[in-house]
């Protein structure tokens, strides 16, 4: 792990002090699907750094689709607990703030899967950073705009959806059918 971290030129500075095997996730109340997704999200440096530095607060004075930062605060708390080397009193994390947020929708005795949780969390995080007044992206391809560059399409999309989630997880599929 230290070899991997030393190669990262922009890695979060507190990560350099971590040792292998320091952290695990507590799996009480049947939240294994949530733990699987959190483990997948942890190594995404841009996402981790975004929530560790609380960059989502730049939307504080913006009316967004969601009027709270509950999920962003939950992700920030989770990443802070996972990567705070000085305050570690236990080796197993219990992401209680995120569990409390999802408890009504993902009741522990009901069956859920990782994909369902992943889509829900990304959607909530996106809504916390998408301004209400945004002009929604129109991905329709017409004769007039079919030759737009990928850069122009992305700029138009990010003007409508400025969130970190969109920047990290957005994708574009473009296909053309020609007969003859």
C-alpha atoms as an extended CHARMM CRD file, in Angstrom:
* protein
*
       180  EXT
         1         1  UNK       CA              0.0000000000        0.0000000000        0.0000000000  PROA      1               0.0000000000
         2         2  UNK       CA              2.7700000000        2.4800000000        0.8510000000  PROA      2               0.0000000000
         3         3  UNK       CA              4.2910000000        1.8710000000       -2.5920000000  PROA      3               0.0000000000
         4         4  UNK       CA              0.9490000000        2.7020000000       -4.1830000000  PROA      4               0.0000000000
         5         5  UNK       CA              0.5310000000        5.8460000000       -2.0870000000  PROA      5               0.0000000000
         6         6  UNK       CA              4.0150000000        7.1280000000       -2.8000000000  PROA      6               0.0000000000
         7         7  UNK       CA              3.2560000000        6.9820000000       -6.5320000000  PROA      7               0.0000000000
         8         8  UNK       CA              0.2270000000        9.2260000000       -6.0690000000  PROA      8               0.0000000000
         9         9  UNK       CA              1.3550000000       12.7910000000       -6.6720000000  PROA      9               0.0000000000
        10        10  UNK       CA             -1.8810000000       14.3640000000       -5.4870000000  PROA      10              0.0000000000
        11        11  UNK       CA             -3.0440000000       11.8740000000       -2.8550000000  PROA      11              0.0000000000
        12        12  UNK       CA             -4.5500000000       13.1100000000        0.3740000000  PROA      12              0.0000000000
        13        13  UNK       CA             -1.6370000000       13.8290000000        2.7220000000  PROA      13              0.0000000000
        14        14  UNK       CA             -3.0890000000       11.9320000000        5.7050000000  PROA      14              0.0000000000
        15        15  UNK       CA             -3.1210000000        8.7020000000        3.6860000000  PROA      15              0.0000000000
        16        16  UNK       CA              0.6570000000        8.4780000000        3.7480000000  PROA      16              0.0000000000
        17        17  UNK       CA              0.5030000000        7.5910000000        7.4570000000  PROA      17              0.0000000000
        18        18  UNK       CA             -1.8610000000        4.6460000000        7.0100000000  PROA      18              0.0000000000
        19        19  UNK       CA             -0.6830000000        1.1190000000        7.5740000000  PROA      19              0.0000000000
        20        20  UNK       CA             -1.9990000000       -1.9660000000        5.8250000000  PROA      20              0.0000000000
        21        21  UNK       CA             -5.0210000000       -3.6330000000        7.3950000000  PROA      21              0.0000000000
        22        22  UNK       CA             -5.9010000000       -0.6960000000        9.6350000000  PROA      22              0.0000000000
        23        23  UNK       CA             -9.5700000000       -0.3290000000        8.7160000000  PROA      23              0.0000000000
        24        24  UNK       CA            -12.5360000000       -2.6150000000        8.1990000000  PROA      24              0.0000000000
        25        25  UNK       CA            -16.2670000000       -1.9180000000        7.9730000000  PROA      25              0.0000000000
        26        26  UNK       CA            -18.6850000000       -3.2270000000       10.5820000000  PROA      26              0.0000000000
        27        27  UNK       CA            -21.4500000000       -5.3040000000        9.0430000000  PROA      27              0.0000000000
        28        28  UNK       CA            -24.2230000000       -5.1270000000       11.5900000000  PROA      28              0.0000000000
        29        29  UNK       CA            -27.9050000000       -5.1240000000       10.6350000000  PROA      29              0.0000000000
        30        30  UNK       CA            -27.3590000000       -6.6610000000        7.1950000000  PROA      30              0.0000000000
        31        31  UNK       CA            -25.7300000000       -3.6780000000        5.4750000000  PROA      31              0.0000000000
        32        32  UNK       CA            -23.1450000000       -5.6890000000        3.5250000000  PROA      32              0.0000000000
        33        33  UNK       CA            -24.3380000000       -4.1360000000        0.2320000000  PROA      33              0.0000000000
        34        34  UNK       CA            -23.5550000000       -0.6530000000        1.5800000000  PROA      34              0.0000000000
        35        35  UNK       CA            -20.1320000000       -1.7480000000        2.8200000000  PROA      35              0.0000000000
        36        36  UNK       CA            -19.3070000000       -3.2360000000       -0.5880000000  PROA      36              0.0000000000
        37        37  UNK       CA            -20.0680000000        0.0740000000       -2.3250000000  PROA      37              0.0000000000
        38        38  UNK       CA            -18.1720000000        2.1370000000        0.2540000000  PROA      38              0.0000000000
        39        39  UNK       CA            -15.1380000000       -0.1010000000       -0.2180000000  PROA      39              0.0000000000
        40        40  UNK       CA            -15.3690000000        0.4430000000       -3.9870000000  PROA      40              0.0000000000
        41        41  UNK       CA            -15.6420000000        4.2250000000       -3.5840000000  PROA      41              0.0000000000
        42        42  UNK       CA            -12.7360000000        4.6030000000       -1.1470000000  PROA      42              0.0000000000
        43        43  UNK       CA             -9.8930000000        4.3020000000       -3.6870000000  PROA      43              0.0000000000
        44        44  UNK       CA            -11.3830000000        6.8800000000       -6.0830000000  PROA      44              0.0000000000
        45        45  UNK       CA             -8.9800000000        9.6980000000       -5.2180000000  PROA      45              0.0000000000
        46        46  UNK       CA            -10.9860000000       12.5570000000       -6.7210000000  PROA      46              0.0000000000
        47        47  UNK       CA            -14.1200000000       11.4680000000       -4.8650000000  PROA      47              0.0000000000
        48        48  UNK       CA            -12.2900000000       10.8550000000       -1.5890000000  PROA      48              0.0000000000
        49        49  UNK       CA            -10.4590000000       14.1930000000       -1.7060000000  PROA      49              0.0000000000
        50        50  UNK       CA            -13.6360000000       16.0490000000       -2.7010000000  PROA      50              0.0000000000
        51        51  UNK       CA            -15.4690000000       14.8740000000        0.4200000000  PROA      51              0.0000000000
        52        52  UNK       CA            -12.4590000000       15.0640000000        2.7480000000  PROA      52              0.0000000000
        53        53  UNK       CA            -11.9930000000       18.7050000000        1.7780000000  PROA      53              0.0000000000
        54        54  UNK       CA            -15.7730000000       19.3130000000        1.9130000000  PROA      54              0.0000000000
        55        55  UNK       CA            -15.7310000000       20.9180000000       -1.5400000000  PROA      55              0.0000000000
        56        56  UNK       CA            -19.4900000000       20.3230000000       -1.8440000000  PROA      56              0.0000000000
        57        57  UNK       CA            -19.9440000000       23.3180000000        0.4820000000  PROA      57              0.0000000000
        58        58  UNK       CA            -19.4080000000       25.5580000000       -2.5840000000  PROA      58              0.0000000000
        59        59  UNK       CA            -23.1470000000       24.9530000000       -3.1770000000  PROA      59              0.0000000000
        60        60  UNK       CA            -24.0700000000       26.3860000000        0.2610000000  PROA      60              0.0000000000
        61        61  UNK       CA            -25.7330000000       29.4910000000       -1.1850000000  PROA      61              0.0000000000
        62        62  UNK       CA            -27.2730000000       27.7450000000       -4.1850000000  PROA      62              0.0000000000
        63        63  UNK       CA            -30.8240000000       26.4240000000       -4.3270000000  PROA      63              0.0000000000
        64        64  UNK       CA            -30.3070000000       22.8280000000       -5.3720000000  PROA      64              0.0000000000
        65        65  UNK       CA            -32.6640000000       19.9490000000       -6.1140000000  PROA      65              0.0000000000
        66        66  UNK       CA            -32.0400000000       18.8030000000       -2.5450000000  PROA      66              0.0000000000
        67        67  UNK       CA            -31.9640000000       21.4720000000        0.1440000000  PROA      67              0.0000000000
        68        68  UNK       CA            -29.6500000000       19.5690000000        2.4800000000  PROA      68              0.0000000000
        69        69  UNK       CA            -26.1410000000       18.1660000000        2.4050000000  PROA      69              0.0000000000
        70        70  UNK       CA            -27.0960000000       15.0850000000        4.4270000000  PROA      70              0.0000000000
        71        71  UNK       CA            -25.5290000000       12.5600000000        2.0570000000  PROA      71              0.0000000000
        72        72  UNK       CA            -22.4890000000       14.7510000000        1.3340000000  PROA      72              0.0000000000
        73        73  UNK       CA            -21.9510000000       15.2260000000        5.0690000000  PROA      73              0.0000000000
        74        74  UNK       CA            -22.3080000000       11.4630000000        5.5230000000  PROA      74              0.0000000000
        75        75  UNK       CA            -19.6910000000       10.7750000000        2.8540000000  PROA      75              0.0000000000
        76        76  UNK       CA            -17.4120000000       13.4180000000        4.3450000000  PROA      76              0.0000000000
        77        77  UNK       CA            -17.7300000000       11.8860000000        7.8090000000  PROA      77              0.0000000000
        78        78  UNK       CA            -17.1080000000        8.3950000000        6.4330000000  PROA      78              0.0000000000
        79        79  UNK       CA            -13.9690000000        9.4080000000        4.5270000000  PROA      79              0.0000000000
        80        80  UNK       CA            -12.7160000000       11.4210000000        7.5110000000  PROA      80              0.0000000000
        81        81  UNK       CA            -13.1410000000        8.4510000000        9.8390000000  PROA      81              0.0000000000
        82        82  UNK       CA            -11.4740000000        6.1270000000        7.3290000000  PROA      82              0.0000000000
        83        83  UNK       CA             -8.4670000000        8.3620000000        6.6890000000  PROA      83              0.0000000000
        84        84  UNK       CA             -7.9520000000       10.1480000000       10.0130000000  PROA      84              0.0000000000
        85        85  UNK       CA             -4.7890000000        8.4780000000       11.2150000000  PROA      85              0.0000000000
        86        86  UNK       CA             -4.4350000000       10.4540000000       14.4370000000  PROA      86              0.0000000000
        87        87  UNK       CA             -7.8810000000        9.8490000000       15.8960000000  PROA      87              0.0000000000
        88        88  UNK       CA             -8.0940000000        6.1250000000       15.2430000000  PROA      88              0.0000000000
        89        89  UNK       CA             -9.2560000000        4.3640000000       18.3860000000  PROA      89              0.0000000000
        90        90  UNK       CA            -10.7410000000        1.3450000000       16.6440000000  PROA      90              0.0000000000
        91        91  UNK       CA             -9.7770000000       -0.6640000000       13.6070000000  PROA      91              0.0000000000
        92        92  UNK       CA            -13.3500000000       -1.2690000000       12.4320000000  PROA      92              0.0000000000
        93        93  UNK       CA            -15.4590000000        1.5810000000       11.0880000000  PROA      93              0.0000000000
        94        94  UNK       CA            -19.1820000000        1.7950000000       11.5500000000  PROA      94              0.0000000000
        95        95  UNK       CA            -20.6380000000        4.2750000000        8.9930000000  PROA      95              0.0000000000
        96        96  UNK       CA            -23.6210000000        5.1200000000       11.2030000000  PROA      96              0.0000000000
        97        97  UNK       CA            -24.4630000000        8.4840000000        9.6220000000  PROA      97              0.0000000000
        98        98  UNK       CA            -24.9430000000        6.8750000000        6.2000000000  PROA      98              0.0000000000
        99        99  UNK       CA            -26.8760000000        3.9600000000        7.7260000000  PROA      99              0.0000000000
       100       100  UNK       CA            -29.1930000000        6.3740000000        9.5070000000  PROA      100             0.0000000000
       101       101  UNK       CA            -29.8380000000        8.2570000000        6.2500000000  PROA      101             0.0000000000
       102       102  UNK       CA            -30.7810000000        5.1680000000        4.2850000000  PROA      102             0.0000000000
       103       103  UNK       CA            -32.5600000000        3.2530000000        7.0630000000  PROA      103             0.0000000000
       104       104  UNK       CA            -36.0860000000        4.2720000000        5.9420000000  PROA      104             0.0000000000
       105       105  UNK       CA            -35.4810000000        3.2280000000        2.3330000000  PROA      105             0.0000000000
       106       106  UNK       CA            -33.1700000000        0.2930000000        3.0030000000  PROA      106             0.0000000000
       107       107  UNK       CA            -34.7070000000       -1.3740000000        6.0280000000  PROA      107             0.0000000000
       108       108  UNK       CA            -32.3020000000       -3.9910000000        7.4230000000  PROA      108             0.0000000000
       109       109  UNK       CA            -34.6740000000       -6.9620000000        7.2060000000  PROA      109             0.0000000000
       110       110  UNK       CA            -35.5860000000       -6.3230000000        3.5620000000  PROA      110             0.0000000000
       111       111  UNK       CA            -33.4180000000       -7.6380000000        0.7720000000  PROA      111             0.0000000000
       112       112  UNK       CA            -31.3180000000       -5.0190000000       -1.0510000000  PROA      112             0.0000000000
       113       113  UNK       CA            -28.3470000000       -5.1360000000       -3.3450000000  PROA      113             0.0000000000
       114       114  UNK       CA            -25.2370000000       -3.0550000000       -3.9770000000  PROA      114             0.0000000000
       115       115  UNK       CA            -26.4390000000       -1.6560000000       -7.2980000000  PROA      115             0.0000000000
       116       116  UNK       CA            -29.6630000000       -0.3700000000       -5.7610000000  PROA      116             0.0000000000
       117       117  UNK       CA            -27.7200000000        1.3400000000       -2.9610000000  PROA      117             0.0000000000
       118       118  UNK       CA            -25.0830000000        2.7170000000       -5.3540000000  PROA      118             0.0000000000
       119       119  UNK       CA            -27.6680000000        4.3350000000       -7.6470000000  PROA      119             0.0000000000
       120       120  UNK       CA            -29.5640000000        5.7720000000       -4.6650000000  PROA      120             0.0000000000
       121       121  UNK       CA            -26.4690000000        7.3380000000       -3.0650000000  PROA      121             0.0000000000
       122       122  UNK       CA            -25.1470000000        8.7700000000       -6.3470000000  PROA      122             0.0000000000
       123       123  UNK       CA            -28.5670000000       10.2330000000       -7.0900000000  PROA      123             0.0000000000
       124       124  UNK       CA            -28.8070000000       11.8640000000       -3.6470000000  PROA      124             0.0000000000
       125       125  UNK       CA            -25.2630000000       13.2640000000       -3.8700000000  PROA      125             0.0000000000
       126       126  UNK       CA            -26.0040000000       14.5950000000       -7.3550000000  PROA      126             0.0000000000
       127       127  UNK       CA            -29.2390000000       16.2850000000       -6.2080000000  PROA      127             0.0000000000
       128       128  UNK       CA            -27.3850000000       18.0400000000       -3.3830000000  PROA      128             0.0000000000
       129       129  UNK       CA            -25.2000000000       19.7900000000       -5.9840000000  PROA      129             0.0000000000
       130       130  UNK       CA            -27.5180000000       20.3380000000       -8.9390000000  PROA      130             0.0000000000
       131       131  UNK       CA            -28.9130000000       23.8830000000       -8.9910000000  PROA      131             0.0000000000
       132       132  UNK       CA            -32.6980000000       24.1410000000       -9.4480000000  PROA      132             0.0000000000
       133       133  UNK       CA            -32.3640000000       26.9400000000      -11.9760000000  PROA      133             0.0000000000
       134       134  UNK       CA            -30.0600000000       24.9000000000      -14.1920000000  PROA      134             0.0000000000
       135       135  UNK       CA            -30.9300000000       24.6510000000      -17.8250000000  PROA      135             0.0000000000
       136       136  UNK       CA            -31.3290000000       20.9360000000      -18.2100000000  PROA      136             0.0000000000
       137       137  UNK       CA            -29.0490000000       19.1770000000      -20.6300000000  PROA      137             0.0000000000
       138       138  UNK       CA            -30.7040000000       18.3040000000      -23.9240000000  PROA      138             0.0000000000
       139       139  UNK       CA            -28.7870000000       15.4480000000      -25.4410000000  PROA      139             0.0000000000
       140       140  UNK       CA            -30.9560000000       15.3530000000      -28.5350000000  PROA      140             0.0000000000
       141       141  UNK       CA            -28.9770000000       15.1080000000      -31.7330000000  PROA      141             0.0000000000
       142       142  UNK       CA            -30.3470000000       17.0730000000      -34.6670000000  PROA      142             0.0000000000
       143       143  UNK       CA            -28.9710000000       17.9110000000      -38.1070000000  PROA      143             0.0000000000
       144       144  UNK       CA            -27.8780000000       21.2950000000      -36.7900000000  PROA      144             0.0000000000
       145       145  UNK       CA            -25.8830000000       19.9600000000      -33.8480000000  PROA      145             0.0000000000
       146       146  UNK       CA            -24.7870000000       16.4760000000      -34.9080000000  PROA      146             0.0000000000
       147       147  UNK       CA            -21.2120000000       17.5830000000      -35.5700000000  PROA      147             0.0000000000
       148       148  UNK       CA            -20.5980000000       19.0250000000      -32.0870000000  PROA      148             0.0000000000
       149       149  UNK       CA            -17.3480000000       17.9560000000      -30.5210000000  PROA      149             0.0000000000
       150       150  UNK       CA            -17.2390000000       15.7660000000      -27.4430000000  PROA      150             0.0000000000
       151       151  UNK       CA            -15.7790000000       18.7460000000      -25.5540000000  PROA      151             0.0000000000
       152       152  UNK       CA            -18.7700000000       20.9190000000      -26.4950000000  PROA      152             0.0000000000
       153       153  UNK       CA            -21.2170000000       18.2070000000      -25.4410000000  PROA      153             0.0000000000
       154       154  UNK       CA            -19.4390000000       17.7360000000      -22.1010000000  PROA      154             0.0000000000
       155       155  UNK       CA            -19.3600000000       21.4860000000      -21.4560000000  PROA      155             0.0000000000
       156       156  UNK       CA            -23.0900000000       21.7250000000      -22.1050000000  PROA      156             0.0000000000
       157       157  UNK       CA            -23.7190000000       18.7530000000      -19.8050000000  PROA      157             0.0000000000
       158       158  UNK       CA            -21.5250000000       20.0550000000      -16.9710000000  PROA      158             0.0000000000
       159       159  UNK       CA            -23.1550000000       23.4910000000      -17.2000000000  PROA      159             0.0000000000
       160       160  UNK       CA            -26.4350000000       21.7240000000      -16.3630000000  PROA      160             0.0000000000
       161       161  UNK       CA            -24.9920000000       19.2080000000      -13.8970000000  PROA      161             0.0000000000
       162       162  UNK       CA            -21.9730000000       20.6790000000      -12.0700000000  PROA      162             0.0000000000
       163       163  UNK       CA            -21.6840000000       18.0430000000       -9.3370000000  PROA      163             0.0000000000
       164       164  UNK       CA            -18.6260000000       15.9990000000       -8.5270000000  PROA      164             0.0000000000
       165       165  UNK       CA            -20.7260000000       12.8800000000       -9.1070000000  PROA      165             0.0000000000
       166       166  UNK       CA            -21.4980000000       13.9340000000      -12.6700000000  PROA      166             0.0000000000
       167       167  UNK       CA            -17.8670000000       14.7270000000      -13.3910000000  PROA      167             0.0000000000
       168       168  UNK       CA            -16.6990000000       11.3370000000      -12.1110000000  PROA      168             0.0000000000
       169       169  UNK       CA            -19.4760000000        9.0180000000      -13.2610000000  PROA      169             0.0000000000
       170       170  UNK       CA            -20.9880000000       10.6350000000      -16.3600000000  PROA      170             0.0000000000
       171       171  UNK       CA            -20.5950000000        8.8900000000      -19.6620000000  PROA      171             0.0000000000
       172       172  UNK       CA            -21.6650000000        9.5800000000      -23.2050000000  PROA      172             0.0000000000
       173       173  UNK       CA            -22.7440000000        7.0740000000      -25.7660000000  PROA      173             0.0000000000
       174       174  UNK       CA            -23.0060000000        8.2330000000      -29.3230000000  PROA      174             0.0000000000
       175       175  UNK       CA            -23.8850000000        5.9770000000      -32.1770000000  PROA      175             0.0000000000
       176       176  UNK       CA            -24.7720000000        6.4100000000      -35.7770000000  PROA      176             0.0000000000
       177       177  UNK       CA            -26.7790000000        4.0670000000      -37.9540000000  PROA      177             0.0000000000
       178       178  UNK       CA            -26.1430000000        4.2480000000      -41.6760000000  PROA      178             0.0000000000
       179       179  UNK       CA            -27.9850000000        2.2570000000      -44.2160000000  PROA      179             0.0000000000
       180       180  UNK       CA            -26.6780000000        1.4450000000      -47.5750000000  PROA      180             0.0000000000
